[in-house]
Amino acid sequence: MKFGTKVIHAGIEPDPSTGAIMTPIFQTSTYVQDAPGKHKGYAYGRTRNPTRSALEKNLASLENGTEAICFSSGVAAMDAILKLLKPGDEIVSTNDLYGGSYRLMTKIYGKFGIKSHFVGMDGTKDMEKVINENTKLIWIETPTNPMLNIVDIKKICSIAKKYGVMTCVDNTFASPYLQTPLDLGADLVLHSATKYLGGHSDVIHGAVITKDVKIAEELRFIQNAAGAVPGPQDCFLVLRGIKTLHLRVQRSCDNAKKIAKFLLAHPKVDNVYFPGLKNHPNHKIAKKQMKDFGGMLSFDIIGGRFRDAQKVMKGTHLFSLAESLGGVESLIGHPASMTHASIPKKERLKVGLTDSLIRLSVGIEDADDLIQDLEEALRNI
Ligand SMILES: *Cc1c(COP(=O)(O)O)cnc(C)c1O
């Protein structure tokens, strides 16, 4: 089955009791048993739920995996993965990482004796320097947030295999429509389904996908033991969102390309960070491992002043000032004061995250209107 068919049909069957074409929202905590221990595969809502099972089958298929486990949020999914580790184990991760992932690794798991290293994954040298016999997990994010760096998934995973280390790719920014890390050698894929998979800014949800039956079993055990399960209504919303994933992401990609071109030519705009641009340092890798370049981009205002960035962000009407990404509506954000405020200024500047950096999550509106909106806002400087 091709991707556009999978999003609609994979794992989905008409409800056997009524023929309902849409997977019902099984809003139930428990299931009546025929005899003690004799049930239809469902015993208690924390362990399993039919709406969740349908979504898990669908997600496993989209990522070319065999198993998916859904969670109450992206960070809950990550939390379960980190619970596979034990005190003394170490993690190696990208240095341009989603802030919530950084926080979970350092502030929570640091306390339990799990050490995290953050390195550039442009090449493999920095990573190999910190890998040792305690390294158990390599955490990759690509494209990264907000600098839109690209990590070569295949290359990093092959190094990890050499050392016998498990790899996880946070595929939230790309979505399975654009890249499928399990095909490139990753052991695990993580999603914040809150973003492109849900796609309508109306649900918080997360998932892990793998081909490794043993890891999947461990993760299900952790989930049942610790309890970060999603509600059936939320699973329904993600299933519904996924039906148009390919159309939405393609439209976002097309719009982002047009906007990047417009910004590149604008006299008040300095750098434009978008993997689809030929001058992007990892453009070739992006072209190799992604189907298209995504709907996220960042840009800098000439002069680097926060004041000017503020004028632009206050001046847009279609781009709403908000955290998050991947919804049908376009969002604008200021990483230095919003998503990345906890990172010291000196560290931020090292990776190019200036006070005037603006991040866009390009939605699926008409590109001409989005460009006009930005053009008017840039006039405020
Ligand atoms: C939002 C996000 C997360 C966390 O997901 P939640 O659903 O908000 O818990 C993890 N990784 C990336 C890249 C994200 O953008």
The ligand as an ORCA input file, in Angstrom:
! r2SCAN-3c Opt
* xyz 0 1
  C       6.153     19.215     20.885
  C       7.324     18.339     20.731
  C       7.589     17.323     21.645
  C       6.743     17.087     22.875
  O       5.464     16.673     22.570
  P       4.153     16.999     23.479
  O       3.066     16.347     22.705
  O       4.046     18.487     23.572
  O       4.397     16.381     24.809
  C       8.696     16.519     21.410
  N       9.515     16.721     20.359
  C       9.296     17.711     19.465
  C      10.238     17.882     18.324
  C       8.201     18.554     19.615
  O       8.004     19.549     18.756
*
